[in-house]
């Protein structure tokens, strides 16, 4: 199954969007960090969201 780019925007906003997405597709999601070639896969998004210093989106 191919990967799915979530959207473009601030990393914290995109991680929040990914976490709130359909659980069946979450492992296929990735983020592309603007201005770089870096991609964050699902496990990296979960690691970021678990950090105490990661911004909370309400």
Secondary structure per residue as TSV (DSSP state, phi and psi in degrees):
chain	resnum	aa	ss	phi	psi
A	1	X	-	360.0	134.8
A	2	X	-	-72.9	157.4
A	3	X	-	-75.3	162.2
A	4	X	E	-127.4	124.4
A	5	X	E	-76.3	128.4
A	6	X	-	-68.4	-61.5
A	7	X	-	-177.7	-174.0
A	8	X	S	-118.8	142.3
A	9	X	S	155.3	-165.0
A	10	X	-	-62.4	141.8
A	11	X	H	-57.4	-45.4
A	12	X	H	-60.4	-40.6
A	13	X	H	-65.9	-40.7
A	14	X	H	-69.8	-38.1
A	15	X	H	-63.4	-43.2
A	16	X	H	-61.0	-41.2
A	17	X	H	-63.6	-43.2
A	18	X	H	-63.3	-44.1
A	19	X	H	-64.8	-30.5
A	20	X	T	-87.9	-0.2
A	21	X	S	-77.2	174.6
A	22	X	-	-56.5	124.9
A	23	X	T	-59.2	-30.3
A	24	X	T	-68.7	-20.8
A	25	X	T	-108.5	-7.0
A	26	X	G	-55.4	-42.2
A	27	X	G	-65.4	-17.1
A	28	X	G	-89.9	-11.2
A	29	X	E	-76.0	150.5
A	30	X	E	-148.8	158.2
A	31	X	E	-117.8	142.9
A	32	X	E	-107.1	123.1
A	33	X	-	-80.2	118.6
A	34	X	T	-56.1	141.4
A	35	X	T	81.0	-0.5
A	36	X	S	-135.5	177.2
A	37	X	S	-103.1	8.3
A	38	X	-	-73.1	136.7
A	39	X	E	-120.6	137.6
A	40	X	E	-105.7	123.7
A	41	X	E	-89.1	179.5
A	42	X	H	-56.4	-45.7
A	43	X	H	-64.7	-34.9
A	44	X	H	-69.9	-35.8
A	45	X	H	-64.3	-42.8
A	46	X	H	-64.2	-42.2
A	47	X	H	-60.4	-43.6
A	48	X	H	-62.7	-47.7
A	49	X	H	-62.1	-27.2
A	50	X	H	-80.9	-13.5
A	51	X	S	-69.1	139.8
A	52	X	T	-65.2	-26.7
A	53	X	T	-96.5	7.3
A	54	X	S	-80.9	135.5
A	55	X	-	-60.2	143.9
A	56	X	-	-99.4	129.5
A	57	X	-	-102.9	124.5
A	58	X	-	-113.4	360.0
